[in-house]
Amino acid sequence: MDQKRLFLAIAISLAILTGYQFFVAPHMPKPPMAPVETAATAKGTPATPAGSPGALAQATPTVPKNVPRVKVDAPRLRGSISLLGARIDDIVMTDYRETLDPGSPFVRLLEPRSDDHPYYVQYGWTVATGETAKVPDNDTVWTASADTLTDKAPVTLTWNNGEGLTFKIAIAVDADYLFSVKQSVANASGNPVKLFPWSRIRRDYKPEVAGYYVLFEGLYGVAEGTLKEMKYDDAKSGGEKKGGLAFESTGEGGWIGITDKYWLAALLPDQKVSQTANFRHIDDHGDRYQVDYLTKDPSVIAPNAEASLDSHLFAGAKVVTMLDRYEAALGLPHFDKAVDFGWFYWITKPIFYAIDFLNGVIGNFGLAIMLFTVFVKALFFPLANYSYRSMSKMKLLGPKVAALKERFKDDPQKMQGEMMGLYKAEKVNPVSGCLPMLLQIPVFFSLYKVIFVTIEMRQAPFFGWIHDLSVVDPTNVFNLFGLIPFDPSQYVSLLHLGVWPLIMGVTMFLQQKLNPPPPDPVQARMFQFMPIVFTFMMANFPAGLVIYWSWNNTLSIGQQWLIMRSTKLDKPALART
């Protein structure tokens, strides 16, 4: 195997990956999930008792638009909390806009039930079996201690059931995206009461997802120390088999939520309290999705006593350093994996931190990627130097190899022996050219992940026409780079070819010319088309990745040219046989 064959293997792999992502994955049928036996169904009791998050999930009456609200005014968040049902249902992130246009709307994360895309967080209580206490529900109107929630001033919502129980939800927010929530019940009824506190995140619609194989969007979290992922279609098929309940796990620790590419809403419970985590799909005049926690053991509130439960809510952008900070402060397992770093997590995250650090120094993510590439080249320089020297000697040995093949064309075994003897005599390793490419494969895919899934890369500019490194090069040779007001890629996806993919194709062609050609004429002609194949393939990848590949090729060309030049000085030695 030589470098040419490795290029072909990578090209085929990328073609399969790209084709699968764009044409197959969005239309693949989802396998049915195995039925989930829950703690409740195993005992023969209802899985959704009255007042539980599961029961409330099935109640979807018409919700008025004009309801009393508490304003949310934090450094990175704006919005409001509905006093009808005590829902955090109106959250806008003021650091991010929907498009590059500075006048475009801020990105909205949570939305009221009265709007087109309901997405909200709610806290409540469930009565224990045999209890008759009246608990708050969707129609309960709460009283707020203040009109505005800020990072300096928390707000407490209060409701008295008229039977001696006073329910409170104290809400605070920090300067970023973390809410602190304290649920408490004061008992003045004269009798002990047993209640189960719960919390839920509800999305009353199926969002439009990118559909990429390398990106997860859906119901997400960590339970029993393991990352749990459930796409919307999987939650639906699983819920249909168990009355809406697609997943259940009981224990201490963990977190659950609903994740988008860049945004996350997640419930972060007390890590020392045993709770049951649930993923649900509710078929109620449409697809509705929910994650919720219910405490395993009830809170027993004695007369003239009070019981409380502390938890947190993350509602915002998946900023890597911020997730790490919350993970350490709250003891959350694997909270940093809310960012889909993928299989190469152990490489991808360090690469992100390296590029993010360089960006902090340089002030441009594109330049940071290029400088990072230089460091990677320097790190592997000794190996690449050995590899390129072997390839250069292979190229100089080309005429001798061709002569051996002609001389022993009727005796393949003798020909192989003579070629191995020639390589050994000249101290040439025919497979050494593969090593630099093999080392680049995990770096390439990890960098792809970094550029594609991290919020830090979203709308990060480079220079010239590249205003967002996380999307494809916006220019197109097929409409003369915008001179013709027509986008042919709307009809045929292959008819999009930007400037940077063209640059990448040219650098790949030049690098190919420096390598020894395959001895097989058919294979040689095949490899002549490799730069063209890669050019069209990379046209659909993020611009940041194409810039990396182009710059990497350019550095490799310079390095390889210098090594070949020095190797040619040893040509007389190669002439001896």
Secondary structure by P-SEA (a helix, b strand, c coil): ccaaaaaaaaaaaaaaaaaaacccccccccccccccccccccccccccccccaaaaaacccccccccbbbbbbcccccbbbbcccccccbbbbcccccccccccccccccccccccbbbbcccbbbbccccbbbbbcccbbbbbccccccccbbbbbbbbccccbbbbbbbbbccccbbbbbbbccccccbbbbbbbbcccccccccccccccccccccccccccbbbbbcaaaaaaaaaaccccccccccccbbbbbbccccbbbbbccccbbbbbbbbccccccccccccccccccccccccccccccbbbbbccccaaaaaaaaaaacccccccccccccccccaaaaaaaaaaaaaacccaaaaaaaaaaaaaaaaaaaaaaaaaaaaaaaaaaaaaaaaaaaccccaaaaaaaaaaaaaaacccccccaaaaaaaaaaaaaaaaaacccccccccccccccccccccccccccccccccccccccccccccccaaaaaaaaaaaaaaaaccccccaaaaaaacaaaaaaaaaaccccaaaaaaaaaaaaaaaaaaaaaaaaaaaaccccccc
